[in-house]
Structures are given as structure tokens and as C-alpha cells.
Amino acid sequence: MKNFLIVSILAIILITGCKNKKDEKQDPPISAISIIKGQLNKLDSSMYAFIKLERNGNRTDTTYLKREEVRNLAEPFLALPDITDKKTYKKYTEERLIDAEQGTLSITSTLKDNEDAEIQKQMLIVGLVDGPSGNVKSIFIETAKKSGDVTIEQKLFWEIDKYFTVLIEKDTQPQKNNFMKVVWQ
């Protein structure tokens, strides 16, 4: 009888322990696209001066931009799918890493090996100094898209409230990559 009681108690503990693990909720993913749209809305009503730095091969060019042109140049960000959608997010693994020295949280979503999607990797850097919830400081997105026999890779970086960059590389012409940086002040 005593053994039966002990086995029963252990079984109950095991079942409730497994049930609690299933019920634990993971933090919802942060939408990089919605943050970028918020940044663009903020820029639409700002009084900033906008500068575009562009490098194409060996040629570098710097130009001033009108406010209306900034949204068009940010199109590579806006054209991306939002990986926080429930169906899409299942294709990614997420890793969270706290850097106590820098006071940041790095949230990296990486495409699983057997999955196919345009966004290969997305990284959000969240500053934890501002409080327990933190603020996103920067966004990095790496994409790969097949166009015929050519793979076009993009490396997109957005430093919140400062600038964004777009680097486009084609696997057939690695020496001719296009780089653009839009800065506001």
C-alpha cells in the first residue's frame, strides 16, 4: 500500500510537471517590419535633413534627399514578409542572448535548415538600460532570393533614429555589390 501511494504521488507530480511545461507561454516575437514602419511614419513628419550615400562598384555618390524619397529607398525593408506571422514564424528558430556588459538583448531568428523563405536571418538588438522592457536599438535582416540562375542577397540594417543601409550582392558578380546608406540628422 505504501509503495502504491508513493508511485501515485510521483505519477501526479510527473503529469502536472509536464502539463506546466506545455502551458508555459513563450514571449511573442517582435515585428521588425512594424518598427520600421513606425520609424518611417516618424520621418514623414520630421524636420530632419536626409543624405544618401551610395556606392556602386568603385563609384561613390552623396546626395541630399527630399523627405518623400526616403520611403521609396526603404522599400527593400517594406517589401519583406513579416516573420512574426504565426505560420511564418514556425519556419524559424529563435535565440535570445543577453550581453550584460553592453546592457543589450540580442534576439536572433534563423531559418530552419529544411525550410524555404526569403528572410534567412533577422536580428534585433534591444537596449535593456532604458528599463525592463527595453527599446529596440537596431535591426539586421539577411535575405536571399532566387531570380533565374542568380541568387540575390540583401543585408539590411536599420539603426533606430539614425540611419539605414541596404547592401545588395549577386552571387554571379560578387565584386559589383550595391551599397546605400540613408542618414538623417
RODO-2510 file (C-alpha; in nm, 4 decimals, decimal comma):
residues 185
     n   res          X          Y          Z
     1     m     0,0000     0,0000     0,0000
     2     k     0,2838     0,2325     0,0908
     3     n     0,4576     0,1691    -0,2458
     4     f     0,1323     0,2290    -0,4324
     5     l     0,0908     0,5660    -0,2586
     6     i     0,4458     0,6747    -0,3432
     7     v     0,4098     0,5672    -0,7086
     8     s     0,0766     0,7521    -0,7329
     9     i     0,2242     1,0732    -0,5897
    10     l     0,5231     1,0528    -0,8271
    11     a     0,2896     0,9968    -1,1241
    12     i     0,0808     1,3034    -1,0291
    13     i     0,3928     1,5188    -0,9909
    14     l     0,5251     1,3963    -1,3265
    15     i     0,1950     1,4622    -1,5071
    16     t     0,1490     1,8119    -1,3586
    17     g     0,5153     1,8945    -1,4264
    18     c     0,4768     1,8013    -1,7942
    19     k     0,1486     1,9914    -1,8175
    20     n     0,3071     2,3087    -1,6786
    21     k     0,5814     2,2931    -1,9414
    22     k     0,3202     2,2804    -2,2181
    23     d     0,1259     2,5712    -2,0695
    24     e     0,4329     2,7973    -2,0415
    25     k     0,3994     3,0770    -2,2938
    26     q     0,6930     3,1979    -2,4947
    27     d     0,7285     3,5726    -2,5396
    28     p     0,5682     3,6787    -2,8666
    29     p     0,8164     3,7704    -3,1388
    30     i     0,8897     4,1371    -3,2068
    31     s     0,7890     4,2583    -3,5528
    32     a     1,0856     4,4312    -3,7189
    33     i     0,8636     4,5452    -4,0060
    34     s     0,6211     4,7267    -3,7753
    35     i     0,9141     4,9032    -3,6043
    36     i     1,0481     5,0167    -3,9422
    37     k     0,7042     5,1399    -4,0485
    38     g     0,6863     5,3365    -3,7240
    39     q     1,0273     5,4880    -3,7966
    40     l     0,9147     5,5892    -4,1464
    41     n     0,5976     5,7477    -4,0088
    42     k     0,8124     5,9446    -3,7663
    43     l     1,0440     6,0539    -4,0500
    44     d     0,7463     6,1636    -4,2637
    45     s     0,6618     6,4327    -4,0096
    46     s     1,0171     6,5241    -3,9058
    47     m     1,2303     6,8255    -3,9897
    48     y     1,5461     6,6192    -4,0473
    49     a     1,7844     6,6664    -4,3378
    50     f     1,8311     6,3409    -4,5310
    51     i     2,1542     6,2351    -4,7017
    52     k     2,2020     5,9315    -4,9257
    53     l     2,5464     5,7756    -4,9595
    54     e     2,5666     5,5290    -5,2455
    55     r     2,8483     5,3031    -5,3620
    56     n     2,8142     5,1059    -5,6820
    57     g     3,1295     4,9139    -5,7647
    58     n     3,4116     5,1684    -5,7368
    59     r     3,1899     5,4773    -5,7707
    60     t     3,0667     5,6632    -5,4597
    61     d     2,7982     5,9313    -5,4637
    62     t     2,6438     6,1549    -5,1958
    63     t     2,3134     6,3388    -5,2441
    64     y     2,0574     6,5236    -5,0346
    65     l     1,7101     6,3725    -5,0358
    66     k     1,3591     6,5059    -5,0107
    67     r     1,1527     6,3619    -4,7283
    68     e     0,9245     6,1849    -4,9795
    69     e     1,2172     5,9930    -5,1304
    70     v     1,3167     5,8235    -4,8053
    71     r     1,0164     5,5879    -4,8005
    72     n     1,0940     5,4733    -5,1572
    73     l     1,4558     5,3993    -5,0632
    74     a     1,3360     5,1975    -4,7620
    75     e     1,1309     4,9740    -4,9922
    76     p     1,3662     4,6729    -4,9508
    77     f     1,2594     4,6667    -4,5834
    78     l     0,8904     4,7231    -4,6520
    79     a     0,8712     4,4560    -4,9240
    80     l     0,9787     4,1815    -4,6813
    81     p     0,7315     3,9410    -4,5237
    82     d     0,6693     3,9805    -4,1516
    83     i     0,8164     3,6693    -3,9877
    84     t     0,6062     3,7229    -3,6736
    85     d     0,3009     3,5848    -3,8565
    86     k     0,2063     3,2540    -3,6852
    87     k     0,2500     3,0370    -3,9962
    88     t     0,5759     3,2005    -4,1000
    89     y     0,7319     3,2106    -3,7534
    90     k     0,7231     2,8295    -3,7301
    91     k     0,9926     2,8209    -4,0010
    92     y     1,2429     2,9929    -3,7705
    93     t     1,4366     2,9129    -3,4579
    94     e     1,4823     3,1917    -3,2077
    95     e     1,7783     3,2525    -2,9828
    96     r     1,7912     3,5188    -2,7126
    97     l     2,1227     3,6269    -2,5689
    98     i     2,1814     3,8897    -2,3004
    99     d     2,5049     4,0880    -2,3061
   100     a     2,5321     4,2248    -1,9530
   101     e     2,8397     4,4291    -2,0358
   102     q     2,6654     4,6149    -2,3200
   103     g     2,3249     4,6098    -2,1498
   104     t     2,1581     4,4550    -2,4553
   105     l     1,9415     4,1604    -2,5512
   106     s     2,0040     4,0050    -2,8917
   107     i     1,7037     3,8265    -3,0448
   108     t     1,8090     3,6220    -3,3480
   109     s     1,5578     3,4391    -3,5680
   110     t     1,7235     3,1962    -3,8108
   111     l     1,5540     2,9999    -4,0876
   112     k     1,5462     2,6251    -4,0156
   113     d     1,7553     2,4055    -4,2493
   114     n     1,4638     2,2297    -4,4164
   115     e     1,2575     2,5473    -4,4696
   116     d     1,2423     2,7855    -4,7635
   117     a     1,1798     3,1582    -4,7165
   118     e     1,3186     3,4911    -4,8333
   119     i     1,4390     3,6043    -4,4896
   120     q     1,7335     3,3886    -4,3858
   121     k     1,8142     3,5655    -4,0600
   122     q     1,6763     3,8513    -3,8546
   123     m     1,8456     4,0046    -3,5528
   124     l     1,7045     4,2643    -3,3156
   125     i     1,9243     4,4369    -3,0590
   126     v     1,7238     4,5593    -2,7603
   127     g     1,8750     4,8022    -2,5115
   128     l     1,7993     4,6966    -2,1549
   129     v     1,9396     5,0097    -1,9895
   130     d     1,6152     5,2013    -2,0527
   131     g     1,4093     4,9703    -1,8331
   132     p     1,2943     4,6113    -1,8010
   133     s     1,1010     4,6137    -2,1292
   134     g     1,3831     4,7852    -2,3241
   135     n     1,3833     4,9572    -2,6617
   136     v     1,4899     4,8143    -2,9958
   137     k     1,8201     4,9813    -3,0910
   138     s     1,8928     4,8169    -3,4253
   139     i     1,7582     4,5656    -3,6751
   140     f     1,9589     4,3413    -3,9093
   141     i     1,7890     4,1324    -4,1778
   142     e     1,9622     3,8976    -4,4218
   143     t     1,7689     3,7797    -4,7274
   144     a     1,8294     3,5518    -5,0249
   145     k     1,6092     3,5372    -5,3320
   146     k     1,6499     3,3283    -5,6474
   147     s     1,5991     3,5106    -5,9767
   148     g     1,6581     3,2612    -6,2558
   149     d     2,0115     3,1252    -6,2121
   150     v     2,1159     3,4203    -5,9936
   151     t     2,0844     3,4432    -5,6162
   152     i     2,0395     3,7980    -5,4926
   153     e     2,1381     3,8520    -5,1309
   154     q     2,0462     4,1601    -4,9309
   155     k     2,1867     4,2693    -4,5995
   156     l     1,9581     4,5298    -4,4461
   157     f     2,0482     4,7243    -4,1337
   158     w     1,8428     4,9866    -3,9502
   159     e     1,9905     5,1866    -3,6623
   160     i     1,6839     5,3286    -3,4855
   161     d     1,6533     5,7095    -3,5127
   162     k     1,9832     5,7394    -3,7058
   163     y     2,0207     5,5652    -4,0435
   164     f     1,9561     5,2582    -4,2543
   165     t     2,1728     5,0679    -4,5024
   166     v     2,0994     4,8319    -4,7893
   167     l     2,3692     4,6073    -4,9358
   168     i     2,2769     4,4040    -5,2442
   169     e     2,5045     4,1253    -5,3697
   170     k     2,4616     3,8915    -5,6645
   171     d     2,6402     3,5570    -5,6496
   172     t     2,7460     3,5930    -6,0148
   173     q     2,9072     3,9360    -5,9569
   174     p     3,0482     3,9482    -5,6017
   175     q     3,2804     4,2382    -5,6854
   176     k     2,9878     4,4574    -5,8040
   177     n     2,7797     4,4972    -5,4913
   178     n     2,5469     4,7947    -5,4423
   179     f     2,5594     4,9743    -5,1089
   180     m     2,3280     5,2534    -4,9971
   181     k     2,3068     5,4373    -4,6669
   182     v     2,0407     5,6934    -4,5772
   183     v     2,1274     5,9164    -4,2817
   184     w     1,9144     6,1759    -4,1061
   185     q     2,0070     6,4388    -3,8530
***
